[in-house]
């Protein structure tokens, strides 16, 4: 694996942990695809630093468990905004 990919994987993990960021937010911040973020955290980082990978994975699992709530809130906000026009 190339050095810059390993460095990116570690930086991504620290970003996710520090900001409690979702995969989508992280992808936007780093200018890469969601697939790349997911692969960096789940596969590449596991080989580089398993402890860091576990911490990042914990944050991503929490985000995944809450996404239906965020989606519902976004939909509610959308329709509240439409009603006030």
C-alpha positions as CSV (number, residue, x, y, z in Angstrom):
1,X,0.0,0.0,0.0
2,X,1.3,3.4,-0.9
3,X,2.3,5.7,2.0
4,X,-0.1,8.5,1.1
5,X,-3.0,6.0,1.3
6,X,-2.0,4.9,4.7
7,X,-1.6,8.5,5.9
8,X,-5.0,9.4,4.5
9,X,-6.6,6.4,6.2
10,X,-5.2,7.5,9.6
11,X,-6.2,11.2,9.0
12,X,-9.7,10.1,8.1
13,X,-10.0,8.0,11.2
14,X,-8.9,10.9,13.4
15,X,-11.3,13.2,11.6
16,X,-14.3,10.9,12.1
17,X,-13.5,10.4,15.8
18,X,-12.8,14.1,16.5
19,X,-15.9,15.4,14.6
20,X,-18.1,12.4,15.1
21,X,-18.6,12.8,11.4
22,X,-20.6,10.6,9.0
23,X,-19.1,8.9,6.0
24,X,-20.7,11.5,3.8
25,X,-19.4,14.4,5.8
26,X,-15.9,12.9,5.8
27,X,-15.9,12.2,2.1
28,X,-16.9,15.8,1.4
29,X,-14.1,17.1,3.8
30,X,-11.4,15.0,2.1
31,X,-12.7,15.3,-1.4
32,X,-13.0,11.5,-2.0
33,X,-15.9,9.1,-2.5
34,X,-17.9,7.5,0.3
35,X,-16.7,4.2,-0.9
36,X,-13.1,5.3,-0.4
37,X,-13.8,6.5,3.2
38,X,-15.5,3.2,4.0
39,X,-12.7,1.1,2.5
40,X,-10.0,3.2,4.3
41,X,-11.7,2.8,7.7
42,X,-12.9,-0.8,7.5
43,X,-10.1,-2.5,5.5
44,X,-6.9,-0.4,5.2
45,X,-6.9,1.1,8.7
46,X,-7.5,-2.4,10.2
47,X,-4.1,-3.5,8.9
48,X,-2.3,-0.2,9.9
49,X,-3.7,0.5,13.3
50,X,-6.5,-1.8,14.6
51,X,-7.1,0.2,17.8
52,X,-7.7,3.4,15.8
53,X,-9.9,1.5,13.3
54,X,-12.1,0.2,16.2
55,X,-12.6,3.7,17.6
56,X,-13.6,5.1,14.2
57,X,-15.8,2.1,13.5
58,X,-17.6,2.8,16.8
59,X,-18.5,6.3,15.7
60,X,-19.6,5.1,12.3
61,X,-21.8,2.5,13.9
62,X,-23.4,5.1,16.1
63,X,-24.0,7.3,13.1
64,X,-25.5,4.4,11.2
65,X,-27.9,3.5,14.0
66,X,-29.1,7.2,14.1
67,X,-29.4,7.9,10.4
68,X,-33.2,7.0,10.3
69,X,-33.7,9.7,12.9
70,X,-31.7,12.3,11.0
71,X,-33.6,11.4,7.8
72,X,-36.9,11.9,9.5
73,X,-35.8,15.3,11.0
74,X,-34.6,16.4,7.5
75,X,-38.0,15.5,6.0
76,X,-39.9,17.3,8.8
77,X,-37.7,20.4,8.3
78,X,-38.3,20.2,4.5
79,X,-42.1,20.2,4.9
80,X,-42.1,22.9,7.6
81,X,-40.1,25.1,5.3
82,X,-42.6,24.5,2.4
83,X,-45.6,25.4,4.6
84,X,-44.2,28.8,5.5
85,X,-43.9,30.0,1.9
